[in-house]
Amino acid sequence: MSTYLTLKVPILSLDIKRPVYDLEGNVIEEIELPPVFTVPVRVDLIRRAFLSAFTARLQPKGRDPMAGKRTSARSFGVGLGLARIPRERQLGRGRFVVSTVGGRRAFPPTPLKRLHEEINKKERKIAIMSALAATASKYFVERRGHAVIPEKPPVIVVDDIVNIQYTRDLKEVLKKLKLWDDVVRAQEGTKIRAGKGKMRGRRYKTPVSLLIIAHDTSKLLLAGRNLPGVDIVTPQQLSILHLAPGGVPGRLTVYTRTALQILNERFPVKII
């Protein structure tokens, strides 16, 4: 059961039938998407929810309150033709004040600064629902720049995909589903980061590729963890960071049948 209240929203589209593919890429049946995929896409709320989730992960950074102040420097006084700033004995080099080389910083970063942009629970829920609906819209998937644009996104596969444990097997399935080109796009788009981040464990920047939402990821994670740009999550772990990286909705997404049922329970919608 969902921990939130059931929302009543106007529907976005009545075209909610999608094909279900087997692991060979063949259509075996056609099902209707849950009502959550028919809600209007609120790009403004999606962006707010993304910023809230993104800033929640930032680590506060600050300076030592005594930085630049640990000195015995004192002013030499008047009558010497020198500015009356604290100076080191013998050397006469300025210290402590902001306007000198070797002095303290004027406005150093403080760990008390509020970095987290908060958002209401209902707004966050509507944002996730909107991002889910955007994965079923060809318009939004095209705008994200994926190399593969399904005729009727998202791609729904049988539950047998969760039993795949090896990368070579998952690669073959993605090729048969005609989704592998998007993984290649992410691999070819991997670039070396500009700036000091290269020295801090984030040397490469990789474009975002497929999102696979499966009801069981114990084996599938082993198969997909080395594929560039591919994320594999369960419906319970799903967040706005997965559905709309950078705050841009329309990620190319693969669902299992059971995952759709779980999402329907997590995000109940009454069509009005």
Secondary structure as GFF3:
##gff-version 3
##sequence-region A 1 272
A	DSSP	beta_strand	7	9	.	.	.	ID=ss1
A	DSSP	beta_strand	17	21	.	.	.	ID=ss2
A	DSSP	beta_strand	27	32	.	.	.	ID=ss3
A	DSSP	three_ten_helix	35	38	.	.	.	ID=ss4
A	DSSP	alpha_helix	43	55	.	.	.	ID=ss5
A	DSSP	alpha_helix	121	135	.	.	.	ID=ss6
A	DSSP	alpha_helix	138	143	.	.	.	ID=ss7
A	DSSP	beta_strand	155	157	.	.	.	ID=ss8
A	DSSP	three_ten_helix	159	163	.	.	.	ID=ss9
A	DSSP	alpha_helix	167	176	.	.	.	ID=ss10
A	DSSP	alpha_helix	180	188	.	.	.	ID=ss11
A	DSSP	beta_strand	191	192	.	.	.	ID=ss12
A	DSSP	three_ten_helix	196	199	.	.	.	ID=ss13
A	DSSP	beta_strand	204	205	.	.	.	ID=ss14
A	DSSP	beta_strand	211	213	.	.	.	ID=ss15
A	DSSP	alpha_helix	220	224	.	.	.	ID=ss16
A	DSSP	beta_strand	231	233	.	.	.	ID=ss17
A	DSSP	alpha_helix	240	243	.	.	.	ID=ss18
A	DSSP	three_ten_helix	245	247	.	.	.	ID=ss19
A	DSSP	beta_strand	253	256	.	.	.	ID=ss20
A	DSSP	alpha_helix	257	266	.	.	.	ID=ss21
A	DSSP	beta_strand	269	271	.	.	.	ID=ss22
###
